[in-house]
Amino acid sequence: MSNFQYRLSSAFLALIFFFALPAFVSADILTVTVCSTTSTSCGTNSGGGGTGGGGGGGGGSTNGGGGSGGAGGGGIIGAFGGGSAVFTGQSYPGSKIIILKDGVIALSDIVGTDGSFNVRLDNISPGSYMFGAYGEDSQKRRSPTVTVGLTIASGVVTTISGFFIPPTVDIDKTEVAQGNNVTVFGSSVPDAAISLSVHSDTPLSYNTKADKTGFYTYTFSTAPLGLGTHSVRASAKIADQSTHDSVPIMFTVGTQDVPKPAGVAALRGDVNKDGHVNLIDFSIEAFWYKKPHPPSVNDLNGDGKVDLVDFSIMAAEWTG
């Protein structure tokens, strides 16, 4: 990545993290571990300053929680002499886990059949970075990005453990006749308890459970819902660990049932239609920021203008 791209990436992340925090989810429960080749134990930190044994703490989590600790001094030598980062956690069995570094895809891997992943990024130049992880299930539905700020030191391997990727969510109808049933489904960690939240004038909540493969489904009546557009979000819990909400899925309560077309819905933030939401889309969107009469493809929420709400939508769908 060129210096210009890096500066643009950093500027983008600073803008989004400051103004559009709901689009990303923070690393509230991550643990940062720094180990040394000469030590018999590891220092850990799950929300304070730097870890034991050296350097300063990393950046804070994106919603303002306690900062994850930075890499300490000394330690395991990363490949090619740079620093290294290891990311471990839980996601959907057999799915893809994608790691971002300053908003750009750094690596991807396949999650194990038990829902666990353990991936390593080597040759990282010393410095401070915003790392993120998101899941993509077998139907290419994406989770929100879980983010954490870290300071990487040369010659040190930093392990970030405790990632719990939020569920994906989908729906069987784009429109449902008032009073008829609608089915919500998606992917999560195996055997996770799933909470569904229907956002409307009268909010509704439902509970179900993912099976051994991570798949979950739930059918509910739309009788309590008024005519108009509604959204559903999903979250997951295992023991005392919970995810943040999924990306919302929208549906309309109307006068007829309209099945949702097969395949993955187009990403609203993909303004150049290349299948990704990244810095190219951001630069196009930035051109139309607060300008009159933007093209409909740039007006992501359909309110006739390009503002921070549109950038928040773009951030929620960010693929790198």
MARMARLO-156756 format. One record per atom (N, C-alpha, C, CB): x, y, z. Coordinates in steps of 0.001 Angstrom, whole numbers, padded with zeros to 6 digits, always signed. Glycine has a CB too. Layout:
N
XYZ
...
This chain:
320
+000856-001191+000000
+000000+000000+000000
+000891+001241+000000
-000968+000006+001238
+000578+002211-000856
+001382+003419-000955
+001187+004289+000279
+001025+004201-002223
+002134+005260+000469
+002008+006185+001595
+000727+006992+001506
+003207+007120+001651
+000347+007362+000253
-000888+008131+000082
-002093+007309+000520
-001054+008577-001383
-002133+006030+000082
-003250+005170+000475
-003289+004993+001983
-003149+003806-000213
-002109+004856+002597
-002079+004667+004047
-002622+005895+004763
-000652+004367+004522
-002210+007098+004298
-002701+008315+004930
-004205+008453+004741
-001982+009539+004364
-004698+008089+003537
-006133+008160+003282
-006880+007169+004154
-006433+007896+001805
-006293+005953+004293
-006907+004949+005159
-006991+005452+006588
-006122+003638+005107
-005902+006022+007096
-005896+006518+008467
-006892+007646+008652
-004506+006986+008855
-006977+008529+007652
-007935+009631+007736
-009359+009108+007744
-007740+010607+006573
-009613+008102+006925
-010947+007507+006894
-011315+006914+008247
-011027+006431+005812
-010393+006129+008808
-010691+005488+010083
-010913+006517+011176
-009567+004544+010478
-010111+007563+011188
-010287+008603+012202
-011662+009239+012079
-009194+009675+012077
-012087+009518+010847
-013397+010137+010633
-014519+009216+011086
-013584+010500+009159
-014458+007967+010638
-015541+007040+010955
-015587+006736+012445
-015383+005746+010163
-014438+006463+013064
-014435+006103+014476
-014913+007253+015350
-013044+005672+014904
-014684+008485+014894
-015101+009624+015704
-016582+009928+015532
-014280+010848+015347
-017065+009875+014278
-018426+010311+014005
-019424+009171+013850
-018437+011141+012776
-018967+007982+013521
-019894+006913+013151
-019615+005648+013928
-019813+006630+011663
-019411+005777+015225
-019041+004638+016061
-020002+003470+015992
-018926+005077+017464
-021332+003668+015870
-022217+002517+015867
-021968+001546+014732
-023615+002975+015812
-021277+001969+013681
-021062+001097+012540
-020071-000016+012850
-020578+001901+011360
-019125+000227+013727
-018164-000776+014142
-018497-001195+015571
-016703-000239+014033
-018012-002362+015970
-018227-002776+017349
-016878-002874+018029
-018993-004127+017429
-016856-002531+019297
-015589-002405+019995
-015134-003721+020583
-015694-001373+021080
-013848-003761+020890
-013237-004953+021447
-013313-004921+022967
-011783-005082+020983
-014526-004911+023503
-014710-004779+024947
-014062-005913+025738
-016180-004721+025267
-014083-007124+025166
-013712-008297+025947
-012461-008974+025412
-014851-009281+025972
-011723-008291+024561
-010505-008884+024043
-009403-008827+025088
-010066-008178+022764
-008517-009813+025021
-007348-009851+025887
-006102-009785+025021
-007345-011126+026774
-005200-008883+025349
-003935-008746+024633
-002847-009424+025450
-003587-007246+024370
-002092-010319+024807
-001039-011065+025489
+000284-010854+024769
-001385-012569+025561
+001325-010537+025521
+002666-010372+024963
+003587-011355+025661
+003182-008902+025125
+004255-012210+024885
+005145-013216+025466
+006586-012979+025027
+004694-014630+025066
+007505-013423+025857
+008934-013290+025584
+009552-014668+025440
+009643-012491+026702
+010590-014770+024611
+011267-016051+024442
+011947-016506+025719
+012281-015961+023327
+012213-015574+026635
+012942-015932+027853
+012039-016075+029064
+013997-014904+028139
+010755-015658+028925
+009876-015713+030087
+009090-017009+030095
+008924-014515+030103
+008591-017380+031256
+007794-018594+031386
+006312-018296+031465
+008221-019369+032602
+005970-017023+031481
+004559-016656+031533
+004338-015424+030681
+004096-016406+032991
+003076-015126+030423
+002723-013993+029580
+002009-012951+030403
+001853-014433+028401
+002290-011684+030118
+001504-010616+030703
+000215-010461+029924
+002293-009298+030726
-000898-010187+030589
-002163-010014+029892
-002809-008714+030292
-003100-011177+030172
-003672-008249+029415
-004403-007008+029661
-005710-007080+028912
-003579-005757+029229
-006821-006864+029594
-008099-006852+028902
-008820-005544+029127
-008963-008011+029358
-008071-004458+029079
-008738-003166+029114
-007961-002033+029739
-009985-003303+029821
-006724-002234+030196
-005999-001148+030823
-004928-000581+029921
-005387-001609+032105
-003767-000229+030515
-002669+000326+029743
-001835-000769+029118
-001802+001210+030614
-000512-000548+029024
+000353-001515+028374
+000467-002796+029179
+001721-000924+028151
+000793-003890+028491
+000958-005154+029182
+002288-005168+029917
+000869-006330+028199
+002408-006146+030842
+003624-006202+031635
+004862-006407+030780
+003521-007302+032653
+005950-005777+031172
+007212-006063+030513
+007629-005056+029474
+007144-007374+029891
+006959-003930+029331
+007513-003037+028335
+006578-001948+027913
+007922-003797+027160
+006514-001745+026583
+006022-000536+025958
+004642-000101+026380
+006034-000708+024529
+004225+001029+025824
+002968+001655+026183
+001780+000917+025657
+002933+003044+025698
+000573+001312+026150
-000666+000685+025726
-001037+001088+024327
-001779+001029+026669
-001875+000251+023714
-002373+000533+022377
-003537+001479+022438
-002773-000744+021667
-004163+001689+021239
-005318+002573+021154
-006509+001986+021854
-005661+002863+019718
-007479+002827+022189
-008685+002370+022851
-009603+001663+021904
-009400+003512+023486
-010613+000969+022443
-011628+000358+021609
-012497+001451+021022
-012475-000654+022409
-013208+001127+019929
-013817+002169+019122
-014973+002878+019782
-014272+001602+017857
-015580+002345+020831
-016672+003087+021460
-016237+003752+022758
-017845+002164+021726
-014932+003887+022898
-014422+004664+024024
-014145+003855+025261
-015373+005728+024359
-014191+002515+025175
-013887+001715+026341
-012400+001734+026626
-014372+000291+026153
-011983+001002+027648
-010584+000986+028021
-009718+000497+026888
-010375+000129+029235
-008576+001071+026718
-007692+000716+025618
-007088-000653+025824
-006596+001748+025461
-006928-001383+024735
-006239-002649+024801
-004756-002381+024887
-006575-003536+023590
-004050-003152+025675
-002648-002877+025909
-001795-003021+024673
-002133-003768+026964
-000726-002253+024598
+000195-002341+023480
+001247-003402+023735
+000855-000995+023223
+002111-003606+022745
+003133-004624+022848
+004223-004190+023823
+003729-004921+021474
+004684-005112+024644
+005759-004815+025567
+007121-004953+024912
+005671-005714+026769
+008163-004648+025655
+009505-004727+025106
+010020-006147+025086
+010441-003854+025890
+010977-006411+024203
+011585-007726+024097
+010606-008749+023591
+012133-008160+025424
+011027-009953+023287
+010046-010976+023019
+010359-011844+021836
+008749-010361+022824
+009322-012555+021419
+009428-013500+020323
+009698-012747+019034
+008151-014351+020202
+010567-013274+018227
+010914-012594+016987
+009872-012914+015930
+012326-013000+016507
+009239-011884+015351
+008286-012067+014275
+009001-012420+012990
+007442-010819+014086
+008257-012982+012041
+008837-013342+010759
+009414-012103+010082
+007787-014015+009857
+010565-012276+009434
+011231-011222+008670
+011642-010036+009545
+010320-010742+007554
+011703-010196+010852
+012207-009151+011717
+011205-008115+012141
+013298-008489+011064
+009984-008125+011619
+008970-007176+012035
+008202-007693+013231
+008022-006878+010896
+007207-006936+013643
+006323-007418+014689
+005273-008351+014113
+005658-006250+015409
+004625-009104+014964
+003580-010033+014538
+002362-009894+015440
+004098-011488+014551
+001209-010234+014897
-000034-010233+015670
-000786-011521+015392
-000913-008996+015327
-001265-012147+016452
-002061-013368+016354
-003471-013051+016833
-001427-014535+017191
-004466-013462+016058
-005866-013184+016367
-006585-014509+016601
-006550-012371+015219
-007204-014661+017779
-007916-015895+018087
-009319-015573+018578
-007150-016723+019139
-010240-016488+018323
-011605-016269+018779
-012567-017273+018195
-012053-014881+018433
-013848-016880+018146
-014922-017760+017702
-015750-017083+016620
-015814-018162+018884
-016123-017884+015618
-016981-017399+014550
-017824-018570+014047
-016142-016765+013391
-018208-018559+012785
-019114-019564+012233
-018307-020712+011623
-020053-018932+011170
-018617-021967+011955
-017839-023105+011454
-017750-023119+009926
-018455-024410+011942
-016534-023327+009423
-016322-023436+007989
-016460-022142+007220
-017259-024408+007439
-016639-021030+007925
-016812-019737+007261
-015457-019059+007084
-017771-018827+008069
-015501-017850+006551
-014280-017080+006346
-014147-016032+007449
-014279-016409+004946
-012939-015886+007971
-012630-014800+008904
-011662-013856+008197
-012017-015346+010259
-011965-012575+008222
-011159-011578+007519
-010568-010618+008539
-012008-010810+006459
-009263-010376+008440
-008557-009458+009328
-008204-008190+008547
-007271-010125+009922
-008557-007040+009111
-008231-005747+008521
-007120-005072+009315
-009476-004844+008466
-006263-004363+008616
-005247-003513+009251
-005424-002110+008693
-003779-004055+008996
-005832-001182+009558
-006140+000180+009125
-007117+000193+007951
-004859+000912+008740
-008156-000643+008058
-009237-000618+007088
-008999-001380+005808
-009530+000750+006751
-007837-002020+005659
-007497-002756+004444
-007336-004232+004798
-006196-002191+003786
-007837-005121+003932
-007722-006552+004196
-006252-006948+004286
-008439-007372+003098
-005876-007559+005409
-004501-008005+005618
-004366-009505+005409
-004030-007631+007016
-005390-010264+005781
-005388-011709+005566
-006789-012250+005785
-004377-012412+006507
-007021-013466+005295
-008274-014172+005564
-007956-015647+005734
-009318-013950+004417
-008833-016356+006432
-008626-017778+006691
-009990-018421+006900
-007696-018006+007933
-009994-019745+006975
-011227-020500+007180
-011344-020895+008647
-011266-021756+006271
-012513-020671+009214
-012792-021007+010615
-012919-022519+010756
-014089-020298+011114
-012448-023062+011873
-012518-024492+012116
-013945-024994+012287
-011715-024838+013328
-014121-026296+012214
-015455-026890+012331
-016057-026691+013715
-015394-028370+012013
-015221-026379+014702
-015730-026100+016048
-016034-024617+016251
-014725-026565+017094
-015829-023809+015203
-016112-022381+015293
-014944-021537+015765
-017253-022166+016199
-013779-022141+015980
-012632-021372+016474
-011710-020972+015325
-011851-022183+017521
-010988-019875+015532
-009974-019478+014554
-008736-018981+015281
-010518-018386+013598
-007602-019116+014603
-006309-018688+015128
-005455-018322+013921
-005622-019815+016017
-005328-017030+013648
-004605-016583+012459
-003504-015616+012866
-005567-015917+011443
-002445-015597+012059
-001264-014805+012415
-000865-013893+011258
-000087-015726+012799
-000572-012654+011585
-000102-011668+010619
+001326-011283+010981
-001032-010413+010588
+002266-011511+010063
+003683-011248+010311
+004160-010006+009563
+004524-012457+009904
+005414-009644+009866
+006111-008573+009155
+005365-007246+009233
+006311-008959+007705
+004897-006898+010425
+004193-005632+010637
+005207-004582+011087
+003044-005791+011692
+005287-003490+010373
+006198-002412+010764
+005793-001864+012127
+006203-001281+009705
+006754-001531+012988
+006416-000984+014306
+005550+000259+014180
+007687-000654+015090
+004577+000367+015057
+003687+001521+015040
+002326+001177+015594
+003550+002062+013637
+001437+002152+015562
+000074+001972+016066
-000875+001705+014909
-000387+003211+016866
-001772+000748+015106
-002698+000336+014058
-004088+000119+014637
-002199-000943+013367
-005076+000206+013762
-006425-000220+014097
-006677-001536+013362
-007495+000876+013711
-006784-002622+014125
-007069-003925+013547
-008563-004219+013663
-006235-005030+014242
-009064-005008+012748
-010464-005406+012797
-010628-006827+012302
-011325-004457+011971
-011711-007461+012711
-012029-008811+012250
-013522-008886+011972
-011602-009886+013298
-013875-009488+010837
-015291-009740+010567
-015454-011118+009941
-015882-008646+009639
-016651-011664+010070
-016947-012979+009536
-017770-012889+008265
-017673-013811+010566
-017603-013882+007418
-018417-014010+006206
-018894-015452+006153
-017607-013615+004897
-020217-015677+006249
-020725-017046+006326
-020781-017702+004948
-022113-017057+006965
-021296-018923+004896
-021285-019701+003653
-022118-019073+002552
-021782-021091+003916
-023049-018187+002914
-023876-017486+001931
-023363-016072+001655
-025320-017425+002412
-022132-015812+002105
-021460-014519+001900
-022134-013359+002638
-021409-014203+000422
-022919-013680+003654
-023427-012623+004539
-022304-012225+005492
-024705-013100+005336
-022191-010938+005778
-021083-010437+006581
-021546-009947+007946
-020374-009320+005848
-020660-010089+008916
-020895-009546+010256
-020384-008116+010316
-020207-010419+011344
-020731-007378+011378
-020020-006120+011638
-018548-006417+011940
-020678-005343+012825
-017732-005396+011879
-016306-005536+012165
-016038-005274+013646
-015477-004573+011288
-015351-006209+014286
-014908-006026+015670
-013512-005417+015617
-014915-007393+016477
-013308-004294+016282
-012056-003555+016132
-011299-003414+017447
-012332-002184+015558
-009983-003252+017318
-009127-003014+018475
-007906-002226+018015
-008706-004357+019157
-007499-001227+018804
-006291-000470+018509
-005101-001060+019236
-006467+000996+018889
-003979-001219+018533
-002786-001820+019126
-001534-001084+018686
-002685-003298+018751
-000523-001103+019546
+000811-000665+019168
+001678-001903+018980
+001422+000298+020237
+002248-002044+017792
+003079-003194+017460
+004546-002811+017593
+002773-003705+016030
+005314-003652+018284
+006747-003422+018467
+007543-004430+017652
+007133-003512+019958
+008710-004031+017194
+009572-004913+016423
+010044-006086+017275
+010772-004140+015872
+010032-007279+016691
+010527-008449+017386
+009608-009010+018437
+011794-008136+018001
+008333-008615+018422
+007380-009068+019435
+006149-009660+018754
+006974-007900+020374
+005660-010760+019299
+004397-011342+018853
+003323-010980+019869
+004511-012895+018680
+002302-010279+019435
+001187-009890+020292
-000028-010733+019925
+000872-008368+020153
-000609-011402+020909
-001796-012220+020679
-003026-011490+021187
-001661-013596+021364
-004023-011354+020329
-005291-010730+020688
-006334-011841+020700
-005684-009565+019686
-006784-012217+021881
-007708-013338+022011
-009069-012853+022497
-007144-014395+022972
-010080-013677+022290
-011417-013364+022776
-012351-012785+021743
-011318-012429+023891
-011965-012766+020459
-012896-012307+019432
-014144-013196+019431
-012217-012312+018033
-015307-012578+019488
-016589-013287+019401
-017371-012561+018311
-017381-013309+020807
-017325-013105+017113
-017875-012422+015945
-019403-012400+016014
-017402-013107+014643
-020030-011230+015840
-021496-011151+015875
-022126-012014+014786
-021957-009696+015718
-023374-012430+014981
-024038-013277+013982
-024288-012535+012676
-025358-013800+014531
-024527-013308+011624
-025134-012751+010419
-026644-012926+010544
-024580-013445+009116
-027394-012179+009749
-028852-012279+009811
-029424-012080+008417
-029445-011239+010804
-030457-012856+008100
-031159-012745+006823
-032638-012993+007073
-030589-013750+005765
-033448-012834+006048
-034897-012922+006200
-035493-013546+004948
-035518-011526+006466
-036647-014201+005077
-037211-014906+003922
-038110-014039+003050
-037988-016094+004392
-038488-012845+003518
-039369-011969+002741
-038877-010521+002848
-040846-012087+003235
-038973-009801+001751
-038709-008362+001799
-039963-007603+002198
-038195-007859+000443
-041129-008167+001890
-042410-007611+002330
-043287-008756+002811
-043112-006810+001181
-044031-008519+003880
-044915-009538+004434
-046265-008903+004727
-044307-010175+005720
-047335-009616+004355
-048680-009116+004635
-048889-009057+006142
-049761-010012+003966
-049421-007953+006620
-049601-007759+008054
-050370-008922+008665
-050328-006440+008330
-049805-009519+009708
-050400-010673+010362
-049791-011991+009941
-051854-010702+010094
-049115-012028+008802
-048451-013251+008359
-047097-013409+009049
-048272-013243+006830
-046534-014593+008893
-045257-014894+009541
-044070-014495+008672
-045175-016376+009873
-042963-014200+009330
-041692-013955+008663
-040624-014772+009386
-041333-012422+008652
-039673-015303+008635
-038624-016143+009210
-037270-015454+009091
-038587-017520+008518
-036574-015396+010214
-035234-014812+010287
-034241-015946+010514
-035134-013732+011428
-033078-015862+009884
-032087-016935+010019
-030698-016362+009789
-032373-018095+009021
-029691-017168+010118
-028320-016704+009937
-027323-017669+010544
-028142-015328+010548
-026100-017192+010751
-025009-018017+011262
-024403-017392+012508
-023931-018212+010191
-023945-018262+013409
-023299-017815+014636
-022359-018907+015116
-024345-017463+015728
-021839-018729+016303
-021002-019737+016942
-021875-020933+017321
-020276-019153+018196
-021400-022169+017184
-022211-023337+017528
-022791-023259+018937
-021384-024591+017393
-024078-023600+019036
-024801-023693+020314
-024964-022356+021030
-024088-024650+021224
-024728-021253+020343
-024895-019941+020975
-026371-019621+021174
-024227-018845+020130
-026685-018935+022267
-028032-018401+022480
-028175-017145+021628
-028300-018090+024002
-029226-017090+020817
-029432-015989+019879
-030588-015118+020355
-029704-016523+018451
-030346-013819+020420
-031394-012848+020744
-031704-012037+019495
-030961-011913+021924
-032994-011962+019148
-033447-011199+017990
-034208-009977+018468
-034330-012067+017057
-033871-008821+017928
-034539-007571+018293
-035184-006982+017050
-033539-006558+018930
-036509-006798+017110
-037247-006189+016013
-037460-004726+016363
-038611-006921+015755
-036912-003839+015558
-036992-002405+015825
-038205-001825+015109
-035693-001682+015376
-039135-001308+015886
-040366-000731+015356
-040935+000193+016426
-041402-001846+014949
-042132+000743+016178
-042763+001590+017195
-042995+000813+018483
-044093+002155+016675
-043262-000497+018333
-043386-001399+019479
-042288-002448+019364
-044811-002068+019539
-041121-002221+019974
-040005-003163+019834
-040377-004558+020334
-038781-002649+020594
-039903-005566+019622
-040160-006956+019985
-038834-007685+020146
-041047-007655+018920
-038815-008687+021021
-037614-009484+021244
-037969-010961+021232
-036938-009101+022577
-037098-011767+020640
-037301-013211+020576
-035969-013901+020853
-037877-013641+019187
-036052-015148+021290
-034854-015928+021596
-034892-017268+020885
-034715-016135+023108
-033738-017699+020409
-033598-019012+019803
-032171-019489+020061
-033925-018975+018267
-031752-020564+019408
-030425-021117+019654
-029826-021627+018353
-030488-022249+020699
-028530-021394+018175
-027815-021930+017019
-027575-023424+017213
-026472-021184+016804
-027558-024162+016101
-027302-025595+016209
-025792-025868+016191
-028006-026359+015059
-025433-027141+016058
-024019-027528+016113
-023208-026954+014956
-023896-029036+016114
-023895-026622+013853
-023199-026044+012701
-023146-024518+012762
-023878-026479+011412
-023806-023930+013759
-023869-022483+013878
-025095-021856+013241
-022660-021891+013279
-025932-022653+012570
-027123-022109+011908
-028244-021908+012922
-027592-023047+010767
-028988-020812+012758
-030161-020577+013594
-031306-020084+012719
-029847-019555+014722
-032525-020264+013188
-033706-019781+012478
-034821-019530+013480
-034159-020794+011391
-035679-018571+013165
-036810-018268+014045
-037917-017638+013209
-036383-017318+015218
-039157-018083+013443
-040327-017562+012736
-041240-016851+013727
-041093-018703+012005
-041685-015649+013365
-042596-014911+014243
-043685-014235+013418
-041824-013862+015077
-044777-013902+014089
-045916-013246+013444
-045695-011736+013378
-047224-013562+014200
-046163-011139+012291
-046074-009681+012155
-047339-008986+012650
-045814-009303+010700
-048250-009733+013280
-049499-009128+013765
-049264-007929+014691
-050324-010174+014495
-048240-007968+015574
-048042-006808+016467
-047419-005594+015783
-047172-007208+017624
-046998-005740+014537
-046259-004676+013866
-047173-003830+012987
-045131-005263+013031
-046917-002536+012972
-047670-001647+012109
-047173-001701+010676
-047596-000235+012626
-047952-001137+009771
-047532-001057+008382
-046288-000177+008273
-048674-000508+007494
-045379-000565+007381
-044170+000217+007190
-042914-000629+007278
-044107+001321+008202
-041782+000040+007348
-040483-000625+007329
-039993-000903+008747
-039456+000226+006572
-039457-002091+008929
-038925-002520+010222
-037558-003163+009994
-039904-003516+010938
-036820-003367+011069
-035516-004017+010960
-035346-005040+012069
-034382-002978+011012
-034493-006019+011799
-034177-007065+012775
-032666-007129+012943
-034749-008452+012329
-032221-007210+014183
-030814-007433+014500
-030705-008684+015360
-030193-006197+015228
-029558-009345+015284
-029302-010535+016088
-028034-010337+016903
-029184-011791+015195
-028018-010912+018093
-026802-010970+018902
-026693-012374+019475
-026813-009889+020043
-025498-012743+019918
-025260-014099+020410
-024608-014057+021781
-024380-014889+019427
-024809-015139+022539
-024213-015237+023869
-023830-016678+024146
-025182-014714+024954
-022643-016856+024716
-022192-018152+025226
-021590-017904+026599
-021151-018839+024253
-022121-018611+027597
-021682-018400+028989
-021827-016924+029326
-020198-018874+029202
-020742-016262+029747
-020834-014850+030125
-020295-013927+029040
-020082-014609+031418
-020108-014445+027832
-019584-013637+026734
-020675-013387+025702
-018373-014327+026078
-020854-012123+025322
-021896-011745+024364
-021292-010958+023213
-023000-010920+025053
-021950-011033+022063
-021544-010214+020927
-022334-008914+020921
-021745-010976+019599
-021892-007989+020103
-022707-006836+019775
-023740-007257+018732
-021830-005656+019258
-024607-006326+018337
-025647-006637+017363
-025062-006880+015981
-026666-005512+017304
-025818-007660+015205
-025479-007893+013809
-025769-006654+012976
-026250-009096+013261
-025374-006704+011721
-025854-005729+010747
-027366-005930+010619
-025123-005889+009348
-028184-004876+010615
-029641-005066+010554
-030104-005548+009186
-030353-003768+010900
-031202-006295+009180
-031875-006686+007945
-033243-006009+007941
-032007-008258+007821
-033618-005427+006803
-034846-004650+006710
-035961-005469+006064
-034604-003363+005914
-037201-005200+006478
-038365-005776+005805
-039537-004822+005968
-038712-007187+006375
-040529-004989+005109
-041700-004119+005113
-042940-004920+005467
-041876-003431+003748
-043739-004407+006380
-045061-004973+006659
-046050-004223+005776
-045448-004859+008199
-046712-004971+004899
-047616-004353+003930
-048863-005178+003706
-046909-004143+002617
-049210-005344+002427
-050465-006026+002073
-050241-007335+001340
-051320-005125+001223
-048994-007705+001094
-048708-008935+000359
-047385-009523+000820
-048678-008672-001157
-047203-010813+000528
-045938-011479+000813
-045049-011419-000426
-046171-012951+001255
-043844-010906-000261
-042872-010833-001355
-041607-011553-000905
-042564-009342-001758
-041339-012763-001438
-040143-013500-001025
-038872-012719-001339
-040097-014865-001711
-037901-012857-000465
-036607-012224-000709
-035889-012977-001824
-035740-012195+000589
-035362-012277-002827
-034642-012951-003914
-033454-013738-003381
-034169-011933-004955
-033150-014836-004060
-031999-015644-003665
-030719-014850-003858
-031946-016957-004470
-029709-015175-003070
-028430-014491-003183
-028291-013404-002143
-028265-013905-004565
-027126-012798-002132
-026801-011771-001147
-027192-010410-001683
-025302-011801-000789
-027851-009628-000846
-028229-008278-001256
-026983-007442-001524
-029106-007606-000180
-027091-006547-002494
-025967-005670-002823
-025623-004789-001624
-026297-004797-004058
-024348-004541-001440
-023890-003660-000370
-024186-002218-000751
-022374-003856-000093
-024925-001518+000097
-025263-000133-000216
-024024+000743-000321
-026201+000427+000836
-023007+000430+000472
-021797+001234+000455
-020890+000992-000740
-021038+000988+001686
-021221+000006-001564
-020411-000314-002742
-020821+000599-003891
-020569-001813-003144
-020410+001852-003840
-020913+002841-004797
-020333+002660-006195
-020607+004234-004303
-019168+002003-006328
-018630+001763-007669
-018933+000354-008178
-017130+001993-007672
-019705-000410-007402
-020245-001710-007812
-019163-002724-008197
-021186-001520-008976
-018107-002794-007375
-017073-003794-007628
-017128-004944-006635
-015707-003150-007583
-018180-004975-005803
-018343-006056-004843
-017653-005838-003520
-017853-007298-005427
-017007-004683-003338
-016311-004372-002094
-016686-002969-001627
-014781-004493-002276
-016559-002754-000327
-016706-001411+000235
-015357-001048+000834
-017868-001338+001318
-014665-000118+000197
-013298+000189+000604
-012967+001652+000334
-012304-000721-000125
-011674+001969+000288
-011244+003361+000161
-011681+004014-001144
-009753+003439+000275
-011846+003220-002197
-012314+003788-003463
-013727+004330-003291
-012272+002729-004595
-014588+003528-002663
-015960+003981-002422
-015970+005194-001496
-016809+002844-001818
-015100+005164-000485
-015042+006290+000441
-014667+007588-000268
-014047+006002+001554
-013684+007523-001175
-013257+008737-001870
-014366+009273-002768
-011996+008464-002698
-015131+008372-003394
-016267+008808-004217
-017327+009457-003337
-016873+007615-005000
-017604+008817-002207
-018617+009343-001289
-018189+010701-000729
-018869+008348-000137
-016894+010829-000422
-016393+012082+000142
-016574+013251-000823
-014922+011940+000510
-016497+012964-002127
-016685+014027-003121
-018071+014646-003007
-016470+013481-004537
-019066+013825-002671
-020451+014296-002612
-020877+014745-001221
-021374+013212-003086
-019952+014748-000274
-020294+015106+001100
-020866+016526+001161
-019056+014987+002012
-022115+016641+001635
-022846+017899+001827
-023054+018700+000532
-022111+018755+002825
-022867+018051-000621
-023150+018730-001886
-024614+018508-002274
-022202+018220-003011
-025229+019462-002983
-026640+019310-003349
-026840+018264-004443
-027208+020647-003807
-028000+017626-004414
-028447+016692-005447
-027437+015578-005747
-028740+017451-006712
-027031+014813-004734
-026093+013715-005000
-026780+012602-005788
-025521+013157-003676
-026030+011812-006560
-026615+010648-007234
-027227+009694-006213
-025549+009914-008079
-028255+008989-006616
-028942+008087-005685
-028011+007011-005149
-030138+007436-006365
-027020+006595-005940
-026101+005558-005490
-025256+006031-004315
-025201+005120-006633
-025061+007348-004186
-024283+007890-003069
-025133+008236-001859
-023538+009113-003514
-026427+008431-002079
-027350+008754-000986
-027816+007440-000366
-028577+009612-001495
-027000+006887+000518
-027184+005510+000976
-028455+005299+001779
-026014+005095+001799
-028929+006320+002489
-030158+006156+003275
-031356+006851+002634
-029952+006694+004679
-031181+007380+001431
-032306+007911+000673
-032932+009169+001224
-033334+006893+000576
-032149+010013+001919
-032724+011235+002488
-032374+012477+001678
-032252+011413+003915
-031803+012281+000477
-031534+013397-000408
-030227+014115-000175
-032610+014352-000298
-029360+013569+000680
-028080+014223+000954
-027052+013175+001365
-028231+015302+002061
-025786+013545+001279
-024692+012694+001749
-024112+013342+003000
-023586+012500+000639
-024292+012670+004133
-023789+013189+005401
-023197+012046+006210
-024914+013902+006198
-023002+012265+007505
-022343+011255+008332
-023159+009983+008479
-022054+011818+009691
-024474+010077+008308
-025299+008865+008343
-024895+007931+007212
-026805+009218+008241
-024670+008485+006033
-024249+007667+004893
-022878+007042+005138
-024220+008512+003614
-021967+007802+005750
-020653+007239+006056
-020750+006147+007119
-019699+008340+006524
-021700+006273+008036
-021910+005232+009037
-022390+003946+008376
-022921+005697+010098
-023301+004071+007405
-023767+002899+006657
-022597+002261+005915
-024892+003290+005661
-021783+003097+005284
-020616+002585+004562
-019674+001852+005510
-019871+003731+003857
-019460+002407+006689
-018565+001772+007659
-019097+000423+008109
-018365+002676+008867
-020419+000320+008280
-021015-000941+008725
-020820-002048+007704
-022495-000754+009002
-020679-001674+006429
-020535-002662+005358
-019096-002758+004855
-021462-002316+004200
-018179-002139+005553
-016778-002066+005108
-016174-003451+004949
-015941-001248+006098
-015606-003745+003781
-014965-005036+003536
-013458-004931+003381
-015548-005669+002307
-012947-003729+003152
-011519-003552+002962
-011084-003813+001529
-010767-004456+003891
